[in-house]
Amino acid sequence: LQRYHLSPSMLCLEITENVLVDRSDERTWSSLRRLSELGCRLSIDDFGTGYCSLSYLHHLPFDQLKIDLLFVSGIDLNPRRRELFAGILSLGRNLGL
């Protein structure tokens, strides 16, 4: 950020849900918290595709939740998919994402 004179707020790191599952150690979490403290935004990408624990949403300062296409594609034809989408959307809104 310093090298290219970029404001931290211009950077949004998109971390896939699977990466969170694979790298769920304190070192990774600490690095993400530090980036957030600097002003970088954090986004969970492909939400709903992995075995994500909701504790990530509680312990890490995410700013955005990107719902996987699986839950959006064909939403008008599939009531169950529509309900899952609505639940994820509600969760994100309630957490301020």
Stockholm file with secondary structure:
# STOCKHOLM 1.0

chainA/1-97         LQRYHLSPSMLCLEITENVLVDRSDERTWSSLRRLSELGCRLSIDDFGTGYCSLSYLHHLPFDQLKIDLLFVSGIDLNPRRRELFAGILSLGRNLGL
#=GR chainA/1-97 SS CTTTTCCGGGCEEEEEHHHHHHTCSHHHHHHHHHHHHHTCEEEEEEETSSCCCTHHHHHSCCCEEEECHHHHTTTTTCHHHHHHHHHHHHHHHHTTC
#=GC SS_cons        CTTTTCCGGGCEEEEEHHHHHHTCSHHHHHHHHHHHHHTCEEEEEEETSSCCCTHHHHHSCCCEEEECHHHHTTTTTCHHHHHHHHHHHHHHHHTTC
//
